[in-house]
Amino acid sequence: MIRVSYGARRRTAGPPLPVCIVLFFVLPGCLFLSGQEGGGAPVTGQNPDVLRISPDEAVDMAVKNNLNLESTRIGTETKKRKSDLSWNVFIPSVDIGGNLIRLNKEPAGMTIPFPDTMGGPISISGGFQWRVSGSLQVALNLNYALFEGMRNTRLDYEAGLLSYDKARAQLERDVRKSYYQMLLLQENIALLRENYGAAERRVAMARANYQSGLIPEVNLLQARVAMENLKPTIDQAENGLKLSMASFANNLGLPYGVQFELAPVTEEMVFIPLDTEELISKAASARPDILELKQNILLLKSTRKHTLYQIYSPTLSLSWNADPTFSKNPWKDNWFKGDNWSQSSGMFRLTLAFRLNTLFPFTSEGQGLKTLDDNIRSLNISLAQAIRGTEIEIYNTILTLEAARNTVEAQNLTVELAERTYRLTEEAYRAGLTELLDVQNAELELHKARIGVLEQQYNYIRGLIDLEYAIGVPFGTLSAGKRS
């Protein structure tokens, strides 16, 4: 069983790390995650002035303060509200209005002549120049497509939930990878500082040997130059760590200037056996990207069905309207007397209608159905490509994990041999039996072995995080099940 632990630990003296290897750890540390807002609740470590953050706490802060994730959450809440109230399509529309009318001319009256036996002629008024009327209309259109529209709204909300879960999983994946990356960078800096201490010891040994006449002055100068050359390398690595931690703090939503430290991950972890076929099967059914594609296909099929019902099913329209009109003088007579109001053309109407032009495939409605069919086929192709790509991705990830495991097993022995070689060479140099170049070569080989182990440990953790995202399980599931 191979155990991998993280955090600063005491190491034997080692040589300077080349700048290119330092950059390997520095550059990836600046993950360009989404913009954040402040307000994450910190967890106080042993130092009250410095926040100590664990990987889980870092994820919680990022999820709480990530602006892109918050935007996705708001969109999901909007879709939920629409889904919960999708029944409101059965609420009839109600329109109410009132009119105050003044005719340009006062209506002309009429005179009816009568025979002399009945008296004189009778004059009838044509009405008033000012008039008041109201309107009230209630309407409801019923179509079978309304039921599919409600289902479509619910599917859209479920698609929003999957999009949010996907964005959250991606954010957690990036935060965890960045966290472990900075831990490795801290260990790398610790190696460099130990190397600088070893270089100081070699300068002291060279000075003593020079004063004893065992070595020429040039050897002493070479030892001092080698020590001074370590300073810019250490400064570059420390600046890279500061940049990574500043970006990380911004991603977590920590206020500017807040000092924090990463809690070392000391849990023991073993390399675990992986079943390629089982993992591919899980990814095909649980990977966030694939789940989102499948839901989008269901949503598009529902949209097509909704459109089909709208085209090929009749619409039942129910309406009722009233138009009460005030028959007296609106400025003199009583508005609240029922006899003064009359009904002109109010009615209840029930209409069953069917559009015939939509039956032809060359109409805009018919072409809209064909467009939806094309979109569904395109999404199915994208789904097939995503599944195949996932199979290749998981296969490559497992190969990377196996390669990391094999490399660490081999390089653990290499590190032991390199440490022993370096100690013997340094003792020989102290006794004046070997050259400084031999010590530096031994240092370089020890560094190569140590860096190789660090790289492969990081590759293994990064591969596990990517694999857990790919198969859609909570982060830590694979390793947690195999911890002793």
URTAKA-V519738 format. One record per residue. RES is the residue in three letters. PHI is phi as a letter, one per 20 degrees, with the letter a starting at -180 (none if undefined). D_CENTER is the distance of its C-alpha to the mean C-alpha in Angstrom with 1 decimal. Layout:
BEGIN
res,phi,d_center
RES,PHI,D_CENTER
RES,PHI,D_CENTER
END
This chain:
BEGIN
res,phi,d_center
MET,none,36.0
ILE,d,34.1
ARG,d,32.4
VAL,c,29.8
SER,c,29.4
TYR,c,27.7
GLY,o,29.0
ALA,f,32.0
ARG,b,35.1
ARG,f,38.7
ARG,c,39.4
THR,f,42.6
ALA,f,43.2
GLY,b,41.6
PRO,e,41.8
PRO,f,39.7
LEU,e,36.4
PRO,f,36.3
VAL,f,34.1
CYS,f,32.3
ILE,f,31.3
VAL,f,30.1
LEU,f,27.9
PHE,g,26.4
PHE,e,24.9
VAL,f,24.4
LEU,f,22.5
PRO,f,19.5
GLY,f,19.1
CYS,e,17.6
LEU,f,13.9
PHE,e,12.7
LEU,f,9.4
SER,f,8.5
GLY,f,11.5
GLN,c,12.4
GLU,c,15.1
GLY,f,17.9
GLY,p,19.0
GLY,f,17.7
ALA,e,20.6
PRO,f,22.1
VAL,d,24.1
THR,f,27.5
GLY,e,29.0
GLN,f,32.7
ASN,e,33.0
PRO,f,32.6
ASP,e,31.7
VAL,c,28.9
LEU,e,25.8
ARG,d,25.2
ILE,d,21.6
SER,e,20.9
PRO,g,17.8
ASP,f,17.0
GLU,f,17.7
ALA,f,15.5
VAL,f,12.4
ASP,f,13.7
MET,f,14.1
ALA,f,10.7
VAL,f,9.1
LYS,f,12.0
ASN,d,12.0
ASN,f,8.7
LEU,f,9.6
ASN,f,6.7
LEU,f,5.4
GLU,f,9.1
SER,f,9.6
THR,f,7.7
ARG,f,9.8
ILE,f,12.8
GLY,f,12.6
THR,f,12.6
GLU,f,15.5
THR,f,17.3
LYS,f,17.2
LYS,f,18.5
ARG,f,21.2
LYS,f,22.2
SER,f,22.4
ASP,f,24.5
LEU,d,26.8
SER,f,27.1
TRP,f,30.7
ASN,f,31.6
VAL,f,32.6
PHE,e,35.8
ILE,e,36.7
PRO,f,39.5
SER,e,39.6
VAL,c,42.3
ASP,d,43.8
ILE,c,46.6
GLY,b,48.7
GLY,b,52.0
ASN,c,54.5
LEU,d,57.3
ILE,d,59.5
ARG,c,62.6
LEU,f,64.7
ASN,f,66.2
LYS,c,69.6
GLU,f,71.0
PRO,g,71.5
ALA,f,75.1
GLY,e,77.2
MET,b,79.9
THR,d,83.6
ILE,d,85.1
PRO,f,88.9
PHE,c,90.9
PRO,f,94.6
ASP,f,97.0
THR,f,97.6
MET,d,93.9
GLY,o,93.9
GLY,e,92.3
PRO,f,89.1
ILE,d,85.7
SER,e,82.8
ILE,d,79.2
SER,f,76.4
GLY,e,73.5
GLY,o,70.9
PHE,d,69.2
GLN,f,67.6
TRP,e,64.6
ARG,c,62.6
VAL,c,59.6
SER,b,57.4
GLY,c,54.1
SER,b,51.6
LEU,b,49.4
GLN,c,47.4
VAL,c,45.2
ALA,b,43.5
LEU,b,41.2
ASN,d,40.2
LEU,d,39.5
ASN,b,38.1
TYR,f,36.8
ALA,f,33.6
LEU,f,32.7
PHE,f,32.1
GLU,f,29.8
GLY,f,28.0
MET,f,27.3
ARG,f,25.9
ASN,f,23.8
THR,f,22.3
ARG,f,21.5
LEU,f,19.9
ASP,f,17.7
TYR,f,16.6
GLU,f,15.9
ALA,f,13.9
GLY,f,11.7
LEU,f,11.5
LEU,f,10.5
SER,f,7.7
TYR,f,6.4
ASP,f,7.5
LYS,f,5.9
ALA,f,2.1
ARG,f,4.6
ALA,f,6.8
GLN,f,5.5
LEU,f,5.5
GLU,f,8.7
ARG,g,10.0
ASP,f,10.1
VAL,f,11.6
ARG,f,14.1
LYS,f,15.1
SER,f,15.7
TYR,f,17.6
TYR,f,19.9
GLN,f,20.4
MET,f,21.8
LEU,f,24.0
LEU,f,25.5
LEU,f,26.1
GLN,f,27.9
GLU,f,30.0
ASN,f,30.8
ILE,f,32.0
ALA,f,34.1
LEU,f,35.7
LEU,f,36.5
ARG,f,38.1
GLU,f,40.2
ASN,f,41.2
TYR,f,42.4
GLY,f,44.4
ALA,f,45.9
ALA,f,46.8
GLU,f,48.6
ARG,f,50.6
ARG,f,51.5
VAL,f,52.8
ALA,f,54.9
MET,f,56.2
ALA,f,57.0
ARG,f,58.8
ALA,f,60.9
ASN,f,61.7
TYR,f,62.6
GLN,f,64.9
SER,e,66.5
GLY,n,67.1
LEU,e,65.0
ILE,c,62.7
PRO,f,63.1
GLU,f,61.4
VAL,f,59.0
ASN,f,57.3
LEU,f,56.7
LEU,f,55.3
GLN,f,52.9
ALA,f,51.6
ARG,f,51.0
VAL,f,49.3
ALA,f,47.0
MET,f,46.1
GLU,f,45.5
ASN,f,43.2
LEU,f,40.8
LYS,f,40.2
PRO,f,38.1
THR,f,36.1
ILE,f,35.3
ASP,f,34.5
GLN,f,32.1
ALA,f,30.3
GLU,f,30.2
ASN,f,29.0
GLY,f,26.1
LEU,f,25.2
LYS,f,25.5
LEU,f,23.2
SER,f,20.5
MET,f,20.9
ALA,f,20.8
SER,f,17.5
PHE,f,16.3
ALA,f,17.8
ASN,f,16.2
ASN,f,12.7
LEU,e,14.0
GLY,n,15.5
LEU,f,19.0
PRO,f,21.8
TYR,f,23.5
GLY,n,26.3
VAL,f,25.3
GLN,e,26.5
PHE,b,24.7
GLU,c,25.2
LEU,e,23.4
ALA,f,25.0
PRO,f,26.4
VAL,e,25.3
THR,d,28.7
GLU,f,28.0
GLU,f,29.9
MET,c,28.2
VAL,d,30.0
PHE,f,29.3
ILE,d,28.7
PRO,f,30.0
LEU,c,27.6
ASP,e,28.5
THR,f,27.0
GLU,f,27.9
GLU,f,26.5
LEU,f,23.1
ILE,f,23.0
SER,f,24.0
LYS,f,21.2
ALA,f,18.6
ALA,f,20.1
SER,d,19.7
ALA,c,16.6
ARG,f,14.1
PRO,g,10.8
ASP,f,11.4
ILE,f,15.0
LEU,f,14.6
GLU,f,12.6
LEU,f,15.5
LYS,f,18.1
GLN,f,17.1
ASN,f,17.1
ILE,f,20.6
LEU,f,21.8
LEU,f,20.7
LEU,f,22.5
LYS,f,25.5
SER,f,25.7
THR,f,25.7
ARG,f,28.5
LYS,f,30.5
HIS,f,30.2
THR,f,31.5
LEU,f,34.2
TYR,f,35.4
GLN,f,35.6
ILE,e,37.8
TYR,d,40.0
SER,c,40.6
PRO,f,43.0
THR,d,42.0
LEU,e,44.1
SER,d,44.5
LEU,d,46.1
SER,b,47.3
TRP,b,49.8
ASN,b,51.1
ALA,c,53.8
ASP,c,55.4
PRO,f,57.9
THR,c,60.3
PHE,f,62.5
SER,e,66.1
LYS,d,67.9
ASN,f,67.9
PRO,f,64.5
TRP,e,66.1
LYS,c,69.0
ASP,e,68.4
ASN,f,66.4
TRP,f,62.8
PHE,e,62.5
LYS,e,65.5
GLY,f,64.3
ASP,f,67.3
ASN,e,66.3
TRP,d,63.1
SER,c,63.4
GLN,d,60.9
SER,e,60.9
SER,c,58.7
GLY,f,56.2
MET,a,55.2
PHE,d,52.9
ARG,c,51.7
LEU,c,50.0
THR,c,48.9
LEU,d,47.7
ALA,c,46.5
PHE,b,45.2
ARG,e,44.2
LEU,e,46.1
ASN,f,44.8
THR,f,41.4
LEU,f,43.2
PHE,e,43.6
PRO,f,40.9
PHE,e,41.4
THR,f,40.4
SER,f,37.0
GLU,f,36.0
GLY,f,37.1
GLN,f,35.3
GLY,f,32.1
LEU,f,32.3
LYS,f,32.8
THR,f,29.8
LEU,f,27.7
ASP,f,29.4
ASP,f,28.5
ASN,f,24.8
ILE,f,24.8
ARG,f,26.6
SER,f,24.1
LEU,f,21.2
ASN,f,23.4
ILE,f,24.0
SER,f,20.3
LEU,f,19.9
ALA,f,23.0
GLN,f,21.8
ALA,f,18.5
ILE,f,20.6
ARG,f,23.0
GLY,f,20.5
THR,f,19.0
GLU,g,22.7
ILE,f,23.4
GLU,f,20.2
ILE,f,21.2
TYR,f,24.8
ASN,f,24.2
THR,f,22.1
ILE,f,24.9
LEU,f,27.4
THR,f,25.7
LEU,f,25.7
GLU,f,29.4
ALA,f,30.3
ALA,f,28.9
ARG,f,30.8
ASN,f,34.0
THR,f,33.7
VAL,f,33.3
GLU,f,36.2
ALA,f,38.3
GLN,f,37.4
ASN,f,38.1
LEU,f,41.7
THR,f,41.6
VAL,f,40.5
GLU,f,43.4
LEU,f,45.8
ALA,f,44.5
GLU,f,44.8
ARG,f,48.4
THR,f,49.3
TYR,f,48.0
ARG,f,50.0
LEU,f,53.2
THR,f,52.9
GLU,f,52.4
GLU,f,55.4
ALA,f,57.4
TYR,f,56.4
ARG,f,57.4
ALA,e,60.8
GLY,m,61.1
LEU,e,61.1
THR,b,58.2
GLU,e,56.6
LEU,f,53.5
LEU,f,52.0
ASP,f,52.1
VAL,f,50.2
GLN,f,47.5
ASN,f,47.2
ALA,f,46.9
GLU,f,44.2
LEU,f,42.3
GLU,f,42.5
LEU,f,41.3
HIS,f,38.3
LYS,g,37.4
ALA,f,37.6
ARG,f,35.5
ILE,f,32.8
GLY,g,32.7
VAL,f,32.1
LEU,f,29.4
GLU,f,27.6
GLN,f,27.9
GLN,f,26.8
TYR,f,23.5
ASN,f,23.2
TYR,f,23.8
ILE,f,21.1
ARG,f,18.6
GLY,f,19.7
LEU,f,19.4
ILE,f,15.8
ASP,f,15.0
LEU,f,17.4
GLU,f,16.0
TYR,f,12.6
ALA,f,14.7
ILE,e,16.8
GLY,m,14.3
VAL,d,16.1
PRO,g,15.3
PHE,f,15.3
GLY,n,19.0
THR,f,20.4
LEU,f,22.3
SER,f,23.8
ALA,f,24.5
GLY,f,26.6
LYS,d,28.8
ARG,f,29.5
SER,e,33.1
END
